[in-house]
Amino acid sequence: MGGSGKVGLVFVSHSSRIAEGLVELARQMAPTATLVAAGGTDDGRIGTSFDRVSGAIAEADAGSGVVVLCDLGSAILTAETALDFLDDEVRARVRIADAPLVEGGVAAAVSAEGGDDLDHVLGAAESARGAASEISDAGTPAGTTAGGSETSRHSRTVTLINADGLHARPAAELVKLASTFPQRVTVNGTDAKSLLAIMSLGLTKGATVEIASDDPEGAQAVDALAALAESGFGEA
């Protein structure tokens, strides 16, 4: 169980090990959110279980809603059947995400940990579907025109000092901090508020990172993210 009042997450997989492993992974970025594994059949085989999914939804529901993520088509069918048997009041606050299990689950966990509402957590999960195109479009740094000339912007260059660079946990910390600012900020040209895009950069220890914003009010956000990176995200 996790923090009361936050949106809960249920991971439905044909494999109990996959579901439990995803909870373990997401827990690194969402230590107080309610993350529940619902993998495998009741007798430990590969498959899905109506009872496990129903029980997981009940366990994850703290009153703010539940987002369910599934791996394969029949897992979605099991989840939909479980929803059909819920009371109307509970069903109204449960959503099945149209999202990849791992990437969507990680993004949703970060959103839930930050206290986002049901629609935002669902949106975070489903944003994973468009992550590839978002990442491929990230090659032009913020504040740069097609011809390469820079507009007025605030930027900081930082060298990553923590042992594992921008792996899952520090990437999540960076995204959570960036999301507290209304201004758009980029990390090496990638949206600092997109966890999947940041993780896909593959930035390791010693990598040079440019944090920038071409928003006139973005300097505070840039400086805050730079300070976080310079601190080693609490790992150095």
Sequence and secondary structure as in RCSB ss.txt:
>XXXX:A:sequence
MGGSGKVGLVFVSHSSRIAEGLVELARQMAPTATLVAAGGTDDGRIGTSFDRVSGAIAEADAGSGVVVLCDLGSA
ILTAETALDFLDDEVRARVRIADAPLVEGGVAAAVSAEGGDDLDHVLGAAESARGAASEISDAGTPAGTTAGGSE
TSRHSRTVTLINADGLHARPAAELVKLASTFPQRVTVNGTDAKSLLAIMSLGLTKGATVEIASDDPEGAQAVDAL
AALAESGFGEA
>XXXX:A:secstr
   TTS EEEEEESSHHHHHHHHHHHHTT SSS EEEEES TTS SS  HHHHHHHHHHH SSS EEEEESSHHH
HHHHHHHHHTS HHHHTTEEE  S HHHHHHHHHHHHHTT  HHHHHHHHHGGGGHHHHHHGGGS TTB TTS B
 S EEEEEE  STT S HHHHHHHHHHHTTSSS  EETTEETT HHHHHHT   TT EEEEEE STT HHHHHHH
HHHHHTGGG  
